[in-house]
Amino acid sequence: MLPSTRPLAAGSGPRVWTTLESAHDPRQAQGKRHKERQIEKARVEARLDITLARDPIGARALGGLQLGDNMNLKKLIGGLVFAVAIVTGSFAAQAQKAGGTLVFIVQPEPPSMASYLSTSGPIGLVAPKIYEGLLEYDKDLNAVPALAESFEVSEDGKTVTFKLQKGVTWHDGKPFTSADVQFTVMEVLSKVHPRGPNSFREVTEIQTPDEHTAIFKLANPAPYMLRALSAYESPMVPKHLLEGQDPRNADLANNPVGTGPFKFVEWKKGQYIRLDKNENYWKEGLPYLDRVVGRFIPDASTRTAAMENGEVLYGAYGAIPNVDVVRLREMDHIGVTTDGYAMINPVSLIEFDTTRPPFDKPAIRQAISLALDRQFLIDNIWFGYGKPATSALSTNFAATGLYAEGMPHYPPKADVAAAKKILDDAGVTPNADGVRASAVLDLIPYGEDWRRAGEYMKQALNDIGIKVELRYEDVPTWLKRIYADYDFRMNVNYFYQLPDPVLGVHRHYGTDQIRQGTHFVNSSRYSNPKLDSLLAAGATEADATKRSGIYKDIQSILAEDLPVVNLFEMQFLTVYNNKLKDHDTSALGAYGSFERAWLDE
C-alpha cells in the first residue's frame, strides 16, 4: 500500500515529501468516486448529445471537457505540491477481485517497446505496465510515490534528493538501485529520449551515496523536471542489461525488463502483446489482474465490434472512432470518459521540411495555415471534440500566463482570399493548370480519422493552388521517413505539449533538437538563433511575469515563421466495458500501469 503524503509548511525548511498514516473513511472515498463517475458520464453524454444533434454552435458554446478542466497549470508550475497517494487505505482490496485477463486495444501496433527511445503513442499504451518511473501523478497532477518513496528539494532548487523504495527487483530478479537511476537519466534519457534532453537539461550529475539514495545536482533550478518522472515520460531501465551497449540497438527494445506490475511474455506480430502478473511486485497485493493483453486491430469497424461484444474491454486515444462512440455510449455495459489525459496537452499539427522547396518559404506555410478550416476538422471528423489552435502554445497555458492571444495566421475559419494574397505577394504564382506548388502530405498512421483529415486538407489546399498527394504508411516506416531519413515535405502529426513548454514544446523548435533518428523532435530542421536564446531564457526564468513575456516573444516569432502549423487542441475519449474497474487511477490514464484495475465478474 502506498503511503499518504503531504508537503511541509511553507518556510519550514527544505521542501520534503513526508510519509503519513492514512485517515480516509473508505465509505466516503467510495461514494466520492461513484459520484465523480456519474458526473463524468453525464458530462460526456451531454457533449455527445450536442454533437449528435449536429449543432456546431452549441458544441462550441458548451466548450467544456477541455484539458484545462483537469489541469491547474498554475498550481503545477508555482511550486512543488505533493498530495495523497492515488489510492489510500487497505479497504480497496476488500472490494476488488483478483484474477482475470484484461484485453485492451493497442492502435496501431507499436514499432517497439522502447519507451526510453520513443514517445510513440502505441508504445505508451504498453510500456508503462512494464516499466516504472520515480514518480506518478494523481488526477490533480500532484506527485505521488512510485520508485521514489520520497524526495527533498534544497532551498536553492539545485539539489533534489530521492529516497528509493526498498525491496524492488527487476523482472529478472536483479535489485533496483540508485545506480539504475543514475544510468537511466545520464546515459539514456538525457541522450536518446525525445524529451529527456530538455527534461534533464539542468542535471549535471547524479550522486549515489547508497543503493537507495539518488542525488540530482542541477546547474539551475528546474521545477518542470519534477513533472517529467512518470513511467511513461521517464522510465527507469536496468543498467545491467544496457550498460556498454547503444540503447538504440539493444535487445531490450523488444524484450523489455522492468520493475512494474506486469512482465513481458510474448509479442505475436500483427496480433497481440501479452503481459503477465509480476508475482514479485514490490507493492503488496498488486496487481489484481493475472494478465494484460494488448490487441492490434487495424480496422476501425472491427475494433468497435470487439468493444461492443466484449472481446476487448478498453480502448483509448481514439481507438474507437468518435462517430461510433455516439452509439456505444447508449449501451448499458459501455462507459465513456474524457478522464486520463490531464498530463499530456495534445495538439494536432503539420510539420514542414523548412530546408527544401516548396516549404522553405514562410509565406507558403502561412498561406496553408490560413487556408485550413480548423473548426471544420473538429466538427466533421472529430465530432466536436477539440478546440482550434491559435498559437504555437495551447490555450491551456493561459493558466500560467504563458499563452499569448492574437497571434497572426491562425484564423478560426479558413481565409482563402488572404492565403492567395500572401502567395501572390511572395511570387508563388499559379501555372497554366492553376498549380502554385505540389508535394506529398504524409499522415500519422494512427487511424481512419487521420485519413479523412488528409482528404479534407488535400481539397482545401487545392483551393489555393497547392496540389498534394496523400501517403499513409505503417508506423515504423513513417517514423523512419520523418525522423531518420527526413524524406518528407509536410507531415500531419500530433505532439504532447505536456505541463510545461520546456517539456513538450521546445523539442519542436530548438536548433539543438535537430536530432536525426530521434522521434518527435525538430524534424522541420528549423533553426533560428534568436528563438534558441528565448527558449533557453524561458527554461530558466523564475519570475512569472518575465517568463510570460519571453513566451509571448517566442509565439510571435513562431506565428510568422510557422515551421509547424498547429491545427487544433485535441480531446481524446476512452471507451471501456463497465465490468472493468479502476482502469484510470492517475493523470496518465491509458499510459498508466493498470496495477489497480480489476474485473467485476
MILOSE-930418 format. One line per field, with one value per residue (C-alpha): residue in one letter; residue number from 1; y, x, z. Coordinates in nm, 3 decimals, always signed. Layout:
N
rest	[a ...]
nr	[NUM ...]
north	[Y ...]
east	[X ...]
up	[Z ...]
***
This chain:
601
rest	[m l p s t r p l a a g s g p r v w t t l e s a h d p r q a q g k r h k e r q i e k a r v e a r l d i t l a r d p i g a r a l g g l q l g d n m n l k k l i g g l v f a v a i v t g s f a a q a q k a g g t l v f i v q p e p p s m a s y l s t s g p i g l v a p k i y e g l l e y d k d l n a v p a l a e s f e v s e d g k t v t f k l q k g v t w h d g k p f t s a d v q f t v m e v l s k v h p r g p n s f r e v t e i q t p d e h t a i f k l a n p a p y m l r a l s a y e s p m v p k h l l e g q d p r n a d l a n n p v g t g p f k f v e w k k g q y i r l d k n e n y w k e g l p y l d r v v g r f i p d a s t r t a a m e n g e v l y g a y g a i p n v d v v r l r e m d h i g v t t d g y a m i n p v s l i e f d t t r p p f d k p a i r q a i s l a l d r q f l i d n i w f g y g k p a t s a l s t n f a a t g l y a e g m p h y p p k a d v a a a k k i l d d a g v t p n a d g v r a s a v l d l i p y g e d w r r a g e y m k q a l n d i g i k v e l r y e d v p t w l k r i y a d y d f r m n v n y f y q l p d p v l g v h r h y g t d q i r q g t h f v n s s r y s n p k l d s l l a a g a t e a d a t k r s g i y k d i q s i l a e d l p v v n l f e m q f l t v y n n k l k d h d t s a l g a y g s f e r a w l d e]
nr	[1 2 3 4 5 6 7 8 9 10 11 12 13 14 15 16 17 18 19 20 21 22 23 24 25 26 27 28 29 30 31 32 33 34 35 36 37 38 39 40 41 42 43 44 45 46 47 48 49 50 51 52 53 54 55 56 57 58 59 60 61 62 63 64 65 66 67 68 69 70 71 72 73 74 75 76 77 78 79 80 81 82 83 84 85 86 87 88 89 90 91 92 93 94 95 96 97 98 99 100 101 102 103 104 105 106 107 108 109 110 111 112 113 114 115 116 117 118 119 120 121 122 123 124 125 126 127 128 129 130 131 132 133 134 135 136 137 138 139 140 141 142 143 144 145 146 147 148 149 150 151 152 153 154 155 156 157 158 159 160 161 162 163 164 165 166 167 168 169 170 171 172 173 174 175 176 177 178 179 180 181 182 183 184 185 186 187 188 189 190 191 192 193 194 195 196 197 198 199 200 201 202 203 204 205 206 207 208 209 210 211 212 213 214 215 216 217 218 219 220 221 222 223 224 225 226 227 228 229 230 231 232 233 234 235 236 237 238 239 240 241 242 243 244 245 246 247 248 249 250 251 252 253 254 255 256 257 258 259 260 261 262 263 264 265 266 267 268 269 270 271 272 273 274 275 276 277 278 279 280 281 282 283 284 285 286 287 288 289 290 291 292 293 294 295 296 297 298 299 300 301 302 303 304 305 306 307 308 309 310 311 312 313 314 315 316 317 318 319 320 321 322 323 324 325 326 327 328 329 330 331 332 333 334 335 336 337 338 339 340 341 342 343 344 345 346 347 348 349 350 351 352 353 354 355 356 357 358 359 360 361 362 363 364 365 366 367 368 369 370 371 372 373 374 375 376 377 378 379 380 381 382 383 384 385 386 387 388 389 390 391 392 393 394 395 396 397 398 399 400 401 402 403 404 405 406 407 408 409 410 411 412 413 414 415 416 417 418 419 420 421 422 423 424 425 426 427 428 429 430 431 432 433 434 435 436 437 438 439 440 441 442 443 444 445 446 447 448 449 450 451 452 453 454 455 456 457 458 459 460 461 462 463 464 465 466 467 468 469 470 471 472 473 474 475 476 477 478 479 480 481 482 483 484 485 486 487 488 489 490 491 492 493 494 495 496 497 498 499 500 501 502 503 504 505 506 507 508 509 510 511 512 513 514 515 516 517 518 519 520 521 522 523 524 525 526 527 528 529 530 531 532 533 534 535 536 537 538 539 540 541 542 543 544 545 546 547 548 549 550 551 552 553 554 555 556 557 558 559 560 561 562 563 564 565 566 567 568 569 570 571 572 573 574 575 576 577 578 579 580 581 582 583 584 585 586 587 588 589 590 591 592 593 594 595 596 597 598 599 600 601]
north	[+0.000 +0.343 +0.594 +0.920 +1.227 +1.597 +1.884 +2.062 +2.403 +2.699 +2.837 +2.523 +2.440 +2.231 +2.107 +1.748 +1.480 +1.315 +0.986 +0.994 +0.750 +0.729 +0.873 +0.828 +0.687 +0.410 +0.465 +0.835 +0.763 +0.503 +0.736 +1.018 +0.804 +0.687 +1.045 +1.157 +0.877 +0.973 +1.340 +1.248 +1.021 +1.300 +1.548 +1.314 +1.229 +1.596 +1.666 +1.371 +1.470 +1.810 +1.653 +1.401 +1.683 +1.832 +2.170 +2.317 +2.642 +2.454 +2.226 +2.521 +2.700 +2.400 +2.414 +2.200 +1.889 +2.081 +1.954 +2.261 +2.132 +1.868 +2.068 +2.352 +2.456 +2.750 +2.506 +2.289 +2.547 +2.755 +2.507 +2.151 +2.017 +1.667 +1.501 +1.189 +0.875 +0.758 +0.504 +0.508 +0.260 -0.116 -0.104 -0.113 -0.474 -0.581 -0.474 -0.561 -0.908 -1.064 -1.256 -1.238 -1.113 -0.761 -0.739 -0.382 -0.216 -0.101 +0.101 +0.085 -0.187 -0.026 -0.015 -0.140 -0.131 +0.103 +0.389 +0.517 +0.581 +0.685 +0.854 +0.697 +0.662 +0.285 +0.233 +0.447 +0.215 -0.089 +0.009 +0.175 -0.159 -0.299 -0.005 +0.245 +0.599 +0.771 +0.940 +0.919 +1.188 +1.188 +1.334 +1.678 +1.647 +1.619 +1.394 +1.060 +0.785 +0.536 +0.406 +0.706 +0.685 +1.049 +1.338 +1.663 +1.982 +2.215 +2.580 +2.696 +2.437 +2.296 +1.968 +1.709 +1.406 +1.097 +0.819 +0.499 +0.218 -0.082 -0.440 -0.358 -0.601 -0.612 -0.878 -1.090 -1.084 -0.829 -0.549 -0.200 +0.056 +0.416 +0.306 +0.230 +0.580 +0.739 +0.531 +0.581 +0.959 +1.037 +0.772 +0.700 +0.960 +1.261 +1.131 +0.932 +1.007 +1.259 +1.484 +1.377 +1.629 +1.908 +1.741 +1.686 +1.976 +2.119 +1.792 +1.798 +1.478 +1.222 +1.111 +0.769 +0.764 +0.437 +0.195 +0.374 +0.741 +0.932 +1.297 +1.508 +1.805 +2.086 +2.385 +2.584 +2.516 +2.306 +2.259 +2.129 +1.825 +1.707 +1.685 +1.450 +1.148 +0.913 +0.565 +0.695 +1.000 +0.882 +0.504 +0.365 +0.099 -0.179 -0.074 -0.436 -0.502 -0.184 -0.076 -0.091 -0.103 +0.152 +0.170 +0.237 -0.112 -0.312 -0.625 -0.467 -0.274 -0.585 -0.791 -0.538 -0.599 -0.355 -0.330 -0.280 -0.480 -0.682 -0.882 -0.915 -1.267 -1.265 -1.040 -1.210 -0.969 -0.844 -0.988 -0.903 -0.834 -1.043 -0.931 -1.148 -1.056 -0.984 -1.223 -1.046 -0.693 -0.467 -0.324 -0.583 -0.733 -0.578 -0.611 -0.762 -0.887 -1.208 -1.095 -0.795 -0.843 -0.558 -0.648 -0.494 -0.446 -0.235 -0.198 +0.060 -0.115 -0.438 -0.254 -0.111 -0.452 -0.607 -0.344 -0.392 -0.771 -0.775 -0.922 -0.616 -0.417 -0.091 +0.145 +0.489 +0.760 +0.734 +0.354 +0.370 +0.642 +0.920 +0.850 +0.501 +0.626 +0.808 +0.471 +0.265 +0.501 +0.420 +0.059 -0.034 -0.224 +0.053 +0.356 +0.665 +0.921 +1.208 +1.141 +1.026 +1.282 +1.567 +1.532 +1.538 +1.852 +1.714 +1.937 +1.819 +1.988 +1.994 +1.971 +2.112 +2.045 +2.404 +2.328 +2.247 +2.384 +2.445 +2.488 +2.670 +2.991 +3.113 +3.266 +2.931 +2.793 +3.099 +3.054 +2.691 +2.792 +3.049 +2.810 +2.539 +2.545 +2.413 +2.413 +2.204 +1.939 +1.935 +1.926 +1.685 +1.443 +1.451 +1.504 +1.826 +1.719 +1.980 +2.348 +2.544 +2.617 +2.985 +2.984 +2.766 +2.710 +2.552 +2.779 +2.561 +2.753 +3.061 +2.937 +3.014 +3.328 +3.171 +3.157 +3.470 +3.574 +3.739 +3.559 +3.613 +3.338 +3.142 +3.226 +3.034 +2.980 +2.941 +3.265 +3.157 +3.512 +3.609 +3.286 +3.356 +3.714 +3.602 +3.361 +3.622 +3.879 +3.621 +3.543 +3.193 +3.221 +2.952 +2.787 +2.726 +2.448 +2.670 +2.490 +2.702 +2.414 +2.040 +1.796 +1.471 +1.505 +1.229 +1.126 +0.992 +0.623 +0.617 +0.551 +0.644 +0.990 +1.099 +0.965 +1.166 +1.474 +1.427 +1.415 +1.742 +1.910 +1.791 +1.963 +2.279 +2.326 +2.265 +2.571 +2.790 +2.614 +2.369 +2.018 +1.737 +1.359 +1.163 +0.898 +0.663 +0.402 +0.166 +0.317 +0.204 +0.318 +0.653 +0.715 +0.633 +0.855 +1.159 +1.141 +0.935 +0.993 +1.338 +1.210 +1.421 +1.767 +1.804 +1.570 +1.562 +1.462 +1.544 +1.636 +1.640 +1.985 +1.844 +2.052 +2.294 +2.420 +2.313 +1.953 +1.941 +2.248 +2.331 +1.999 +2.108 +2.426 +2.437 +2.401 +2.159 +1.943 +1.864 +1.512 +1.284 +0.943 +1.062 +1.056 +1.353 +1.633 +1.906 +1.720 +2.051 +2.130 +2.484 +2.692 +3.046 +3.174 +3.440 +3.180 +2.950 +3.226 +3.283 +2.912 +2.897 +3.200 +3.056 +2.737 +2.916 +3.232 +3.209 +3.536 +3.459 +3.799 +3.789 +3.431 +3.527 +3.798 +3.554 +3.308 +3.585 +3.669 +3.301 +3.271 +3.588 +3.455 +3.115 +3.269 +3.438 +3.160 +2.870 +2.576 +2.392 +2.484 +2.386 +2.268 +2.205 +2.116 +1.755 +1.581 +1.205 +0.965 +0.641 +0.369 +0.077 -0.213 -0.133 -0.455 -0.311 -0.108 +0.138 +0.145 +0.518 +0.600 +0.868 +1.167 +0.932 +0.724 +0.466 +0.548 +0.423 +0.077 -0.096 -0.212 -0.143 -0.241 -0.530 -0.713 -0.725 -1.061]
east	[+0.000 +0.132 +0.164 -0.025 +0.190 +0.198 +0.450 +0.600 +0.453 +0.597 +0.907 +0.971 +1.297 +1.362 +1.058 +1.018 +0.772 +0.676 +0.501 +0.179 -0.080 -0.391 -0.701 -0.956 -1.302 -1.344 -1.718 -1.667 -1.394 -1.603 -1.901 -1.693 -1.554 -1.904 -2.032 -1.739 -1.805 -2.172 -2.086 -1.829 -2.076 -2.335 -2.081 -1.974 -2.332 -2.425 -2.136 -2.219 -2.587 -2.490 -2.259 -2.521 -2.766 -2.504 -2.529 -2.183 -2.273 -2.398 -2.096 -1.860 -2.063 -2.054 -1.679 -1.634 -1.431 -1.123 -0.796 -0.781 -1.076 -0.850 -0.534 -0.432 -0.111 -0.058 -0.052 +0.187 +0.449 +0.412 +0.589 +0.620 +0.289 +0.257 -0.067 -0.241 -0.139 -0.358 -0.540 -0.526 -0.626 -0.642 -1.018 -0.973 -0.858 -1.176 -1.392 -1.158 -1.138 -0.809 -0.760 -0.876 -0.742 -0.782 -0.782 -0.742 -0.682 -0.335 -0.378 -0.170 +0.085 +0.388 +0.724 +0.896 +0.852 +1.145 +0.973 +1.320 +1.376 +1.036 +0.724 +0.512 +0.155 +0.125 +0.445 +0.294 -0.006 +0.211 +0.546 +0.421 +0.272 +0.629 +0.849 +0.809 +0.921 +1.042 +0.703 +0.346 +0.077 -0.278 -0.575 -0.499 -0.146 +0.012 +0.316 +0.268 +0.518 +0.648 +1.005 +1.092 +0.927 +1.016 +1.228 +1.365 +1.444 +1.709 +1.632 +1.822 +1.645 +1.974 +1.975 +1.697 +1.745 +1.535 +1.493 +1.414 +1.179 +1.346 +1.296 +1.231 +1.364 +1.377 +1.173 +1.491 +1.539 +1.823 +1.781 +1.676 +1.921 +2.031 +2.287 +1.996 +1.858 +2.193 +2.248 +1.895 +1.897 +2.257 +2.326 +1.986 +1.712 +1.943 +2.092 +1.840 +1.492 +1.291 +1.216 +1.483 +1.747 +1.505 +1.359 +1.707 +1.888 +1.999 +2.119 +2.498 +2.546 +2.363 +2.533 +2.462 +2.586 +2.400 +2.177 +1.857 +1.958 +1.995 +2.101 +2.037 +2.274 +2.141 +2.309 +1.986 +1.651 +1.426 +1.081 +0.948 +1.176 +0.960 +0.664 +0.854 +0.925 +0.637 +0.675 +0.552 +0.775 +1.096 +1.101 +1.378 +1.573 +1.808 +2.171 +2.289 +2.109 +2.203 +2.544 +2.809 +2.552 +2.397 +2.044 +1.907 +2.009 +1.976 +1.763 +1.576 +1.363 +1.164 +1.228 +1.161 +1.260 +1.116 +1.010 +0.639 +0.328 +0.332 +0.609 +0.656 +0.576 +0.505 +0.470 +0.290 +0.341 +0.022 -0.192 -0.109 +0.136 +0.090 +0.195 +0.153 +0.126 +0.455 +0.428 +0.720 +0.586 +0.703 +0.355 +0.195 -0.126 -0.088 -0.163 -0.511 -0.520 -0.346 -0.279 -0.298 -0.322 -0.286 -0.459 -0.379 -0.695 -0.623 -0.984 -1.190 -1.523 -1.373 -1.239 -1.583 -1.747 -1.491 -1.572 -1.943 -1.937 -1.690 -1.390 -1.195 -1.268 -1.079 -0.981 -0.821 -0.665 -0.921 -0.913 -1.291 -1.385 -1.597 -1.873 -1.911 -1.887 -2.218 -2.386 -2.187 -2.239 -2.611 -2.536 -2.560 -2.232 -2.023 -1.872 -1.713 -1.484 -1.251 -1.059 -0.698 -0.548 -0.472 -0.095 -0.040 -0.192 -0.214 -0.213 -0.254 -0.031 +0.154 +0.534 +0.719 +1.064 +1.184 +1.515 +1.387 +1.133 +0.850 +0.814 +1.140 +0.940 +0.749 +0.486 +0.365 +0.347 +0.148 -0.088 -0.152 -0.237 -0.483 -0.646 -0.741 -1.074 -0.985 -1.342 -1.448 -1.192 -1.316 -1.687 -1.686 -1.403 -1.357 -1.727 -1.687 -1.400 -1.129 -1.053 -0.895 -0.527 -0.444 -0.072 +0.235 +0.122 -0.201 -0.458 -0.421 -0.100 -0.313 -0.342 +0.027 +0.030 +0.238 -0.022 -0.042 -0.362 -0.393 -0.122 -0.137 -0.204 -0.433 -0.788 -1.078 -1.224 -1.047 -0.946 -0.877 -0.854 -0.586 -0.395 -0.390 -0.277 +0.019 +0.123 +0.084 +0.283 +0.559 +0.575 +0.431 +0.204 -0.007 +0.096 -0.136 -0.306 -0.359 -0.091 +0.144 +0.324 +0.295 +0.405 +0.327 +0.136 +0.233 -0.028 +0.029 -0.074 -0.293 -0.634 -0.907 -0.971 -0.630 -0.701 -1.023 -0.839 -0.588 -0.866 -1.006 -0.664 -0.598 -0.915 -0.859 -0.504 -0.609 -0.833 -0.522 -0.324 -0.123 -0.156 -0.089 -0.082 -0.155 +0.075 -0.025 +0.228 +0.286 +0.427 +0.793 +0.816 +0.655 +0.882 +1.191 +1.082 +1.010 +1.273 +1.561 +1.563 +1.399 +1.233 +0.918 +0.787 +0.483 +0.359 +0.035 +0.107 +0.022 +0.251 +0.202 +0.281 +0.276 +0.251 +0.530 +0.662 +1.016 +0.898 +0.671 +0.718 +1.089 +1.175 +0.982 +1.174 +1.520 +1.825 +1.965 +1.656 +1.752 +1.846 +1.836 +1.698 +1.519 +1.139 +0.910 +1.164 +1.257 +1.202 +1.142 +1.511 +1.405 +1.685 +1.659 +1.933 +1.705 +1.442 +1.708 +1.807 +1.447 +1.389 +1.694 +1.573 +1.224 +1.366 +1.549 +1.345 +1.189 +0.992 +0.641 +0.591 +0.924 +0.865 +0.529 +0.698 +0.957 +0.693 +0.494 +0.804 +0.851 +0.495 +0.525 +0.831 +0.674 +0.349 +0.549 +0.795 +0.547 +0.787 +0.496 +0.130 -0.084 -0.433 -0.636 -0.610 -0.721 -0.962 -0.947 -1.217 -1.167 -1.428 -1.448 -1.662 -1.828 -1.708 -1.355 -1.296 -1.025 -0.863 -0.782 -0.650 -0.398 -0.339 -0.176 -0.490 -0.413 -0.043 -0.066 +0.011 -0.328 -0.186 -0.517 -0.751 -0.986 -1.278 -1.620 -1.733]
up	[+0.000 -0.090 +0.193 +0.204 +0.157 +0.223 +0.197 +0.490 +0.559 +0.374 +0.536 +0.737 +0.564 +0.257 +0.069 +0.184 +0.100 +0.428 +0.492 +0.692 +0.819 +0.600 +0.766 +0.491 +0.551 +0.289 +0.256 +0.188 -0.066 -0.247 -0.251 -0.387 -0.670 -0.759 -0.765 -0.979 -1.230 -1.253 -1.310 -1.574 -1.753 -1.758 -1.898 -2.178 -2.265 -2.279 -2.516 -2.737 -2.747 -2.884 -3.139 -3.241 -3.300 -3.535 -3.367 -3.417 -3.243 -2.939 -2.943 -2.939 -2.676 -2.446 -2.481 -2.172 -2.124 -2.227 -2.088 -1.870 -1.666 -1.519 -1.512 -1.283 -1.451 -1.220 -0.932 -1.130 -1.210 -0.896 -0.673 -0.560 -0.438 -0.305 -0.224 -0.106 -0.294 -0.580 -0.369 +0.011 +0.273 +0.265 +0.220 -0.158 -0.157 +0.019 -0.275 -0.560 -0.709 -0.804 -1.125 -1.485 -1.816 -1.946 -2.324 -2.450 -2.784 -2.886 -3.204 -3.413 -3.339 -3.173 -3.351 -3.033 -2.657 -2.603 -2.423 -2.331 -2.705 -2.839 -2.709 -2.982 -2.858 -2.905 -2.705 -2.429 -2.409 -2.328 -2.175 -1.850 -1.747 -1.756 -1.657 -1.374 -1.307 -0.994 -0.953 -1.072 -1.072 -0.941 -1.127 -0.984 -1.125 -0.782 -0.748 -0.570 -0.484 -0.736 -0.736 -0.520 -0.178 -0.106 -0.222 -0.094 -0.284 -0.147 -0.076 -0.385 -0.602 -0.728 -0.539 -0.548 -0.326 -0.399 -0.145 -0.331 -0.241 -0.080 -0.192 -0.559 -0.815 -1.191 -1.363 -1.397 -1.020 -1.002 -0.744 -0.850 -0.707 -0.733 -0.993 -1.227 -1.173 -1.243 -1.557 -1.688 -1.660 -1.752 -2.017 -2.171 -2.122 -2.148 -2.470 -2.675 -2.538 -2.745 -2.448 -2.200 -2.310 -2.216 -1.907 -1.762 -1.926 -1.592 -1.439 -1.419 -1.219 -1.009 -0.691 -0.540 -0.178 -0.119 -0.308 -0.209 -0.250 -0.576 -0.552 -0.862 -0.892 -1.112 -1.272 -1.232 -1.063 -1.289 -1.133 -1.466 -1.426 -1.139 -1.378 -1.609 -1.390 -1.468 -1.613 -1.947 -1.959 -1.789 -1.745 -1.527 -1.718 -1.597 -1.607 -1.605 -1.935 -2.120 -1.997 -2.267 -2.548 -2.778 -2.631 -2.978 -3.090 -2.770 -2.744 -2.452 -2.702 -2.791 -2.477 -2.202 -1.840 -1.591 -1.227 -1.298 -1.214 -1.536 -1.704 -2.077 -2.200 -2.572 -2.876 -3.164 -3.451 -3.607 -3.327 -2.966 -2.685 -2.370 -2.022 -1.712 -1.347 -1.173 -0.877 -0.706 -0.746 -0.466 -0.397 -0.175 -0.312 -0.659 -0.941 -0.926 -1.285 -1.387 -1.740 -1.971 -2.347 -2.594 -2.922 -3.258 -3.467 -3.777 -3.896 -3.708 -3.752 -3.619 -3.314 -3.248 -3.284 -3.049 -2.786 -2.833 -2.797 -2.507 -2.690 -2.573 -2.260 -2.307 -2.588 -2.555 -2.770 -3.049 -3.069 -3.106 -3.358 -3.209 -3.461 -3.310 -2.952 -3.007 -3.048 -2.799 -2.507 -2.514 -2.419 -2.054 -2.049 -2.211 -2.039 -2.195 -2.033 -2.117 -1.796 -1.801 -2.038 -1.798 -1.824 -2.198 -2.356 -2.714 -3.024 -3.385 -3.639 -3.970 -3.976 -4.279 -4.416 -4.395 -4.565 -4.916 -5.166 -5.166 -4.790 -4.730 -4.778 -4.470 -4.698 -4.827 -4.472 -4.366 -4.660 -4.565 -4.209 -4.339 -4.587 -4.337 -4.155 -3.813 -3.686 -3.983 -3.890 -3.531 -3.612 -3.903 -3.831 -3.454 -3.377 -3.187 -2.961 -2.981 -2.993 -3.283 -3.231 -3.217 -3.143 -3.102 -2.742 -2.628 -2.466 -2.156 -2.085 -2.020 -1.661 -1.608 -1.820 -2.098 -2.374 -2.593 -2.769 -3.108 -3.299 -3.680 -3.937 -3.704 -3.820 -3.662 -4.012 -4.344 -4.518 -4.875 -5.012 -4.759 -4.830 -5.205 -5.148 -4.936 -5.208 -5.482 -5.284 -5.230 -5.601 -5.562 -5.864 -6.036 -6.361 -6.654 -6.459 -6.157 -5.953 -5.742 -5.567 -5.521 -5.252 -5.074 -4.749 -4.505 -4.249 -3.900 -3.929 -3.620 -3.769 -4.012 -3.870 -3.993 -4.341 -4.350 -4.226 -4.507 -4.767 -4.635 -4.637 -4.990 -5.105 -4.900 -5.025 -5.383 -5.344 -5.309 -5.583 -5.371 -5.509 -5.263 -5.275 -4.957 -4.814 -4.532 -4.418 -4.127 -3.807 -3.836 -4.199 -4.116 -3.817 -4.020 -4.308 -4.092 -3.820 -3.957 -4.333 -4.345 -4.663 -4.647 -4.728 -4.499 -4.229 -4.029 -3.671 -3.312 -3.024 -2.648 -2.512 -2.155 -1.834 -1.925 -2.262 -2.173 -2.167 -2.468 -2.691 -2.701 -2.868 -3.177 -3.248 -3.088 -3.310 -3.051 -3.111 -3.470 -3.365 -3.666 -3.576 -3.260 -3.279 -3.218 -3.214 -3.464 -3.791 -3.969 -3.910 -3.832 -3.685 -3.551 -3.316 -3.168 -3.087 -2.940 -2.699 -2.597 -2.540 -2.316 -2.123 -2.084 -1.936 -1.654 -1.583 -1.236 -1.245 -1.375 -1.540 -1.719 -1.826 -1.970 -2.177 -2.305 -2.425 -2.590 -2.794 -2.874 -3.001 -3.208 -3.389 -3.449 -3.578 -3.853 -3.932 -3.886 -3.919 -3.763 -3.818 -3.521 -3.618 -3.304 -2.938 -2.916 -2.682 -2.663 -2.548 -2.358 -2.412 -2.169 -2.057 -1.726 -1.566 -1.583 -1.267 -1.160 -1.503 -1.494 -1.148 -1.239 -1.464 -1.717 -1.782 -2.053 -2.016 -1.659 -1.522 -1.475 -1.142 -0.965 -1.247 -1.172 -1.327 -1.164 -1.298]
***
